[in-house]
C-alpha cells in the first residue's frame, strides 16, 4: 500500500479520541484503538483506521452499544459463550480470546463462541493472541454483510467469512494465515471504490447476468467470488454455521448489512479456539521442528516468475516492525475522510497529529 506515512501513535490517538467522543469509556476506547492499530501495523489496511468512520457512524446511529456489559458463560471445562451486549467486536473478541487462552491452560484446548457482537477488524489479530502463550489460535466469524452466493446461485446469502490460524515458531516468524473465503475481502473492494481504482477481473460478477465487474463504482451491484470455486463457497458455509448458528448469532437472511444499515444490531457471531501445544509435544521441540519445516519450504526452488518463496505471517512480522518505527501508509482519500470525521466530532484531525 502506498500513501502518506502517519505515526502509529497518531492513528491510535485519533481512534481513541473518536471513540470517547461518541460515549465509549476511556479503557474500552484505549483497547479498541490498540486492536484497530494492530490491523494497520500488520498490513490489514482495510480493517484498521480505514473503518473508523463507519464504526463511529453506527455508534452514533444506535447500531452499536458504546457501553456494553460483556458476559462470559462457561458451559463446560473447555467451552464458553460470550454475549457481547451489541458492543464493539474488538472488545468482544478480546474477551473471547482471553477466555479461550485461560481455559486452554487448564484443559489443553478451548473453544469459545461469541454472539451479539459486531465487526472486529482483522481475523489474524485474534488468532495471534494465542502465540505469546505458546498456543495455536484459530479464529473465524460471520462477516457483517452478505456478498457471496452459495455456489451456482445468484443471491448473496453467504459472507466473506474469514478464517485465521496462528502457529508459534522459534527463530522463524510464526505462521499466521488470515484469509477471506472470497477472492478478496469486501473491505479491499471498498478501498478501491474510495480511490476510484478498477478491480482486477475475477473479484466480482454481476448478480443480473454473471458478467465480470471491474468498475469498483459498480461493486454494490456485484457478487464476490469464492476462493477455489465451490470449495471456497463450501468453506464459507461451514464457517458461517459454526460462528453463526452454533452461537445463536446471525447467518444467511438474518445477517444485517452494516454497510447499508447503521441502526440495526448485527448480532455478529465469532468463534476462537486455543490449543496448548505442550499437551502434544514439548514446546521447544515443536518450535524447532516448525523452524526446520519453514526453512525447508523457504529453500524451495521458485517457479519462473517468482522471486522468492513467501509464507503466511512472514511479512507480517517485518511489516509490523517497519510500520511501528516509520509510520503507517494511509491513502490521501482516507486521511480526507478521517479529517472530516474529526471535524464532525470536534477532535484534532489526523493531519495535525504527529
C-alpha positions as CSV (number, residue, x, y, z in Angstrom):
1,X,0.0,0.0,0.0
2,X,1.3,3.5,-0.8
3,X,0.3,6.8,0.8
4,X,1.5,9.3,3.4
5,X,3.3,7.8,6.4
6,X,1.4,8.5,9.6
7,X,2.9,7.8,13.0
8,X,1.3,4.8,14.6
9,X,0.8,6.8,17.8
10,X,-1.2,9.4,15.9
11,X,-3.5,6.8,14.5
12,X,-4.1,5.2,17.9
13,X,-4.8,8.6,19.5
14,X,-7.3,9.6,16.8
15,X,-9.2,6.3,17.2
16,X,-9.3,6.6,21.0
17,X,-10.4,10.3,20.9
18,X,-13.1,9.5,18.3
19,X,-14.4,6.6,20.3
20,X,-14.6,8.6,23.5
21,X,-16.3,11.4,21.6
22,X,-19.3,9.1,21.0
23,X,-19.5,7.8,24.5
24,X,-17.1,4.9,24.6
25,X,-15.4,4.7,28.1
26,X,-11.7,5.5,28.3
27,X,-10.4,2.0,28.9
28,X,-12.6,0.5,26.2
29,X,-11.6,3.3,23.7
30,X,-7.9,2.5,24.5
31,X,-8.4,-1.2,23.8
32,X,-10.3,-0.6,20.6
33,X,-7.6,1.8,19.4
34,X,-4.9,-0.8,20.2
35,X,-6.6,-3.6,18.3
36,X,-7.6,-1.4,15.3
37,X,-4.0,-0.1,15.1
38,X,-2.7,-3.7,15.2
39,X,-4.5,-4.3,11.9
40,X,-2.8,-1.3,10.3
41,X,0.6,-2.4,11.6
42,X,0.2,-5.9,10.3
43,X,-0.8,-4.7,6.9
44,X,-4.5,-5.4,7.0
45,X,-5.1,-1.9,5.8
46,X,-8.9,-2.4,5.0
47,X,-9.5,-3.4,8.6
48,X,-7.8,-0.7,10.7
49,X,-8.3,3.1,10.8
50,X,-9.9,2.9,7.4
51,X,-13.0,1.5,9.2
52,X,-13.2,4.3,11.8
53,X,-15.8,6.5,10.1
54,X,-18.2,3.5,9.7
55,X,-17.8,2.4,13.3
56,X,-18.4,5.9,14.6
57,X,-21.4,6.3,12.3
58,X,-23.0,3.1,13.6
59,X,-22.4,4.0,17.2
60,X,-24.0,7.4,16.7
61,X,-27.0,5.9,14.9
62,X,-27.6,3.4,17.7
63,X,-26.5,0.3,15.8
64,X,-23.6,-0.4,18.3
65,X,-23.7,-0.1,22.1
66,X,-20.9,2.2,23.2
67,X,-21.1,0.9,26.8
68,X,-21.7,-2.9,26.7
69,X,-21.8,-5.2,29.6
70,X,-20.0,-8.2,28.1
71,X,-20.8,-11.5,29.8
72,X,-19.0,-14.8,29.7
73,X,-20.8,-18.1,30.4
74,X,-18.5,-21.1,31.0
75,X,-20.6,-24.0,29.6
76,X,-18.1,-26.9,30.2
77,X,-14.5,-27.2,31.3
78,X,-13.3,-26.4,27.8
79,X,-16.1,-24.3,26.3
80,X,-17.7,-20.9,26.9
81,X,-20.1,-18.5,25.2
82,X,-19.6,-14.7,25.2
83,X,-22.5,-12.3,25.0
84,X,-21.2,-9.1,23.6
85,X,-24.3,-6.9,24.5
86,X,-24.0,-5.4,21.0
87,X,-20.7,-3.8,21.8
88,X,-17.7,-3.2,19.5
89,X,-16.5,-6.5,18.1
90,X,-12.9,-5.8,19.2
91,X,-13.9,-5.7,22.8
92,X,-16.0,-8.9,22.5
93,X,-13.2,-10.8,20.8
94,X,-10.6,-9.7,23.2
95,X,-12.7,-11.1,26.0
96,X,-13.3,-14.3,24.0
97,X,-9.6,-14.8,23.2
98,X,-8.7,-14.2,26.9
99,X,-11.3,-16.7,27.9
100,X,-10.1,-19.3,25.4
101,X,-6.5,-19.0,26.5
102,X,-7.3,-19.2,30.2
103,X,-9.4,-22.3,29.6
104,X,-6.8,-23.9,27.4
105,X,-4.2,-23.5,30.1
106,X,-6.4,-25.7,32.3
107,X,-7.8,-28.2,29.7
108,X,-5.3,-28.1,26.8
109,X,-7.8,-26.9,24.3
110,X,-10.8,-24.5,24.4
111,X,-13.5,-23.4,22.0
112,X,-15.2,-20.1,22.8
113,X,-18.1,-18.8,20.8
114,X,-19.5,-15.2,20.7
115,X,-22.8,-13.7,19.8
116,X,-24.4,-10.2,19.9
117,X,-21.1,-8.8,18.7
118,X,-20.0,-6.6,15.8
119,X,-17.3,-6.3,13.2
120,X,-14.0,-6.9,14.9
121,X,-11.5,-6.0,12.2
122,X,-8.7,-8.3,11.1
123,X,-9.1,-12.0,11.9
124,X,-5.4,-12.6,12.3
125,X,-5.3,-10.2,15.3
126,X,-7.3,-12.6,17.4
127,X,-5.7,-15.9,16.3
128,X,-2.3,-14.4,17.0
129,X,-3.3,-13.6,20.6
130,X,-2.6,-17.3,21.4
131,X,1.1,-17.1,20.3
132,X,2.6,-15.5,23.4
133,X,1.1,-18.3,25.4
134,X,2.8,-21.0,23.2
135,X,-0.6,-21.9,21.8
136,X,-2.1,-22.3,18.4
137,X,-5.0,-19.9,17.7
138,X,-7.9,-20.4,15.3
139,X,-10.5,-17.8,14.6
140,X,-13.5,-17.3,12.4
141,X,-16.6,-15.1,12.1
142,X,-19.7,-14.5,10.1
143,X,-18.8,-11.3,8.2
144,X,-21.1,-8.3,8.6
145,X,-22.7,-8.3,5.1
146,X,-23.7,-11.0,2.6
147,X,-21.6,-10.5,-0.6
148,X,-21.3,-14.1,-1.9
149,X,-23.8,-16.5,-3.2
150,X,-23.8,-20.2,-2.4
151,X,-22.1,-21.9,-5.4
152,X,-24.3,-21.6,-8.5
153,X,-26.8,-19.2,-7.1
154,X,-27.4,-15.5,-7.9
155,X,-28.5,-14.4,-4.4
156,X,-26.0,-13.3,-1.8
157,X,-26.6,-15.4,1.4
158,X,-23.0,-16.0,2.4
159,X,-20.5,-13.6,3.8
160,X,-16.7,-13.3,3.2
161,X,-16.4,-15.4,6.4
162,X,-12.7,-15.2,7.2
163,X,-10.5,-17.8,8.9
164,X,-7.2,-17.2,10.6
165,X,-4.8,-19.7,12.1
166,X,-1.7,-18.7,14.1
167,X,1.1,-21.3,14.8
168,X,4.1,-20.4,17.0
169,X,7.6,-20.8,15.8
170,X,11.1,-20.4,17.2
171,X,13.5,-18.2,15.4
172,X,11.3,-18.0,12.3
173,X,8.3,-15.7,12.1
174,X,5.2,-17.5,13.4
175,X,2.8,-18.8,10.8
176,X,-0.3,-16.5,10.6
177,X,-2.8,-17.4,7.9
178,X,-5.5,-14.8,7.6
179,X,-7.8,-15.2,4.6
180,X,-11.3,-14.3,3.5
181,X,-13.3,-17.1,1.9
182,X,-13.9,-14.8,-1.1
183,X,-11.1,-14.0,-3.6
184,X,-10.8,-10.6,-1.9
185,X,-12.3,-9.0,1.3
186,X,-15.1,-6.6,0.8
187,X,-13.0,-4.1,2.7
188,X,-10.5,-4.1,-0.1
189,X,-13.3,-3.5,-2.6
190,X,-14.4,-0.5,-0.5
191,X,-10.9,0.8,-0.5
192,X,-10.7,0.5,-4.3
193,X,-14.0,2.3,-4.7
194,X,-12.9,5.1,-2.4
195,X,-9.8,5.6,-4.6
196,X,-11.7,5.2,-7.9
197,X,-9.5,2.3,-8.9
198,X,-10.6,-0.5,-11.3
199,X,-10.8,-4.0,-9.8
200,X,-8.9,-7.0,-11.2
201,X,-11.0,-9.5,-13.2
202,X,-12.2,-12.4,-11.1
203,X,-13.1,-10.4,-8.0
204,X,-16.8,-9.8,-8.7
205,X,-19.6,-10.7,-11.2
206,X,-22.9,-9.1,-11.8
207,X,-25.9,-10.6,-9.9
208,X,-28.1,-9.9,-13.0
209,X,-26.2,-11.6,-15.8
210,X,-22.9,-13.0,-14.4
211,X,-20.7,-10.7,-16.3
212,X,-17.3,-9.7,-14.8
213,X,-17.4,-6.4,-12.9
214,X,-14.1,-4.4,-12.8
215,X,-15.6,-0.9,-12.2
216,X,-15.4,-0.5,-8.4
217,X,-18.2,2.1,-8.6
218,X,-20.5,-0.8,-9.6
219,X,-19.4,-3.1,-6.7
220,X,-22.7,-2.6,-4.9
221,X,-24.4,-4.5,-7.8
222,X,-22.0,-7.4,-7.8
223,X,-21.3,-10.7,-6.1
224,X,-17.9,-11.6,-4.6
225,X,-16.4,-14.8,-5.9
226,X,-15.3,-17.5,-3.5
227,X,-11.7,-18.8,-3.4
228,X,-11.3,-22.1,-5.2
229,X,-14.8,-22.1,-6.7
230,X,-17.3,-24.4,-5.0
231,X,-14.7,-25.3,-2.3
232,X,-14.5,-21.7,-1.1
233,X,-18.3,-21.5,-1.1
234,X,-18.5,-24.6,1.0
235,X,-15.8,-23.4,3.4
236,X,-17.7,-20.1,3.9
237,X,-20.9,-22.0,4.5
238,X,-19.3,-24.3,7.2
239,X,-17.6,-21.4,9.0
240,X,-20.8,-19.4,9.0
241,X,-22.7,-22.3,10.6
242,X,-20.0,-22.7,13.3
243,X,-19.7,-19.0,14.0
244,X,-23.3,-18.0,13.5
245,X,-25.9,-20.8,14.0
246,X,-23.9,-22.6,16.7
247,X,-23.7,-19.4,18.8
248,X,-27.3,-18.2,18.2
249,X,-25.9,-15.4,16.0
250,X,-26.9,-14.2,12.6
251,X,-26.4,-16.2,9.4
252,X,-28.0,-16.2,5.9
253,X,-31.1,-14.0,5.6
254,X,-30.6,-12.8,9.3
255,X,-27.3,-11.1,8.5
256,X,-27.5,-7.3,8.7
257,X,-25.6,-5.4,6.1
258,X,-23.7,-3.0,8.2
259,X,-22.6,-1.0,5.1
260,X,-26.2,0.0,4.4
261,X,-27.9,-0.2,7.9
262,X,-26.4,1.9,10.7
263,X,-29.3,1.4,13.2
264,X,-29.9,-2.3,13.5
265,X,-27.9,-4.6,15.8
266,X,-25.9,-7.0,13.7
267,X,-25.7,-10.0,16.2
268,X,-22.4,-10.9,14.7
269,X,-21.1,-14.4,15.6
270,X,-17.4,-15.5,16.1
271,X,-15.5,-18.4,17.5
272,X,-12.0,-18.8,18.7
273,X,-10.0,-21.9,19.6
274,X,-6.9,-22.0,21.7
275,X,-4.7,-25.2,21.6
276,X,-1.9,-25.7,24.1
277,X,1.0,-27.2,22.0
278,X,2.7,-28.7,25.1
279,X,-0.2,-31.2,25.5
280,X,1.1,-32.9,22.3
281,X,4.9,-32.2,22.1
282,X,7.4,-30.2,24.3
283,X,7.1,-26.6,23.1
284,X,10.8,-26.2,22.3
285,X,10.8,-29.3,20.2
286,X,7.7,-28.2,18.4
287,X,9.2,-24.7,17.7
288,X,12.5,-26.3,16.4
289,X,10.5,-28.6,14.1
290,X,8.4,-25.7,12.8
291,X,11.6,-23.7,12.1
292,X,13.1,-26.6,10.2
293,X,10.0,-27.1,8.1
294,X,9.6,-23.4,7.4
295,X,13.3,-23.2,6.3
296,X,12.9,-26.2,4.0
297,X,9.9,-24.6,2.4
298,X,11.7,-21.3,2.0
299,X,14.6,-23.1,0.4
300,X,12.4,-24.5,-2.4
301,X,13.4,-23.6,-5.9
302,X,10.9,-20.9,-7.1
303,X,9.0,-21.3,-10.3
304,X,9.7,-18.9,-13.1
305,X,8.1,-15.6,-12.4
306,X,8.5,-15.8,-8.6
307,X,11.4,-14.0,-7.0
308,X,11.1,-15.7,-3.6
309,X,9.0,-18.1,-1.5
310,X,6.7,-16.3,0.9
311,X,5.0,-18.0,3.8
312,X,1.9,-16.8,5.7
313,X,2.9,-14.5,8.5
314,X,6.4,-13.9,7.3
315,X,5.9,-10.4,6.0
316,X,3.5,-9.6,8.9
317,X,6.3,-9.5,11.4
318,X,8.7,-7.4,9.3
319,X,5.9,-5.1,8.2
320,X,4.8,-4.6,11.8
321,X,8.3,-3.6,12.9
322,X,8.7,-1.3,9.9
323,X,5.4,0.5,10.3
324,X,5.8,0.8,14.1
325,X,9.1,2.6,13.5
326,X,8.5,4.6,10.4
327,X,4.7,5.1,10.2
328,X,1.6,3.5,8.6
329,X,0.9,4.4,5.0
330,X,-2.6,5.9,4.6
331,X,-4.1,7.0,1.3
332,X,-4.9,10.7,0.9
333,X,-8.6,9.8,0.4
334,X,-8.7,8.0,3.8
335,X,-7.0,10.9,5.5
336,X,-9.6,13.3,4.0
337,X,-12.4,11.1,5.4
338,X,-10.7,10.9,8.8
339,X,-10.2,14.7,9.0
340,X,-13.8,15.2,8.1
341,X,-14.8,12.8,10.9
342,X,-12.5,14.6,13.3
343,X,-14.2,18.0,12.4
344,X,-17.6,16.5,13.0
345,X,-16.5,15.1,16.4
346,X,-14.6,18.3,17.3
347,X,-11.3,16.5,17.9
348,X,-7.9,17.1,16.4
349,X,-7.6,15.9,12.8
350,X,-5.1,13.2,11.9
351,X,-3.3,15.6,9.6
352,X,-2.3,17.7,12.7
353,X,-1.2,14.8,14.8
354,X,2.4,13.6,15.0
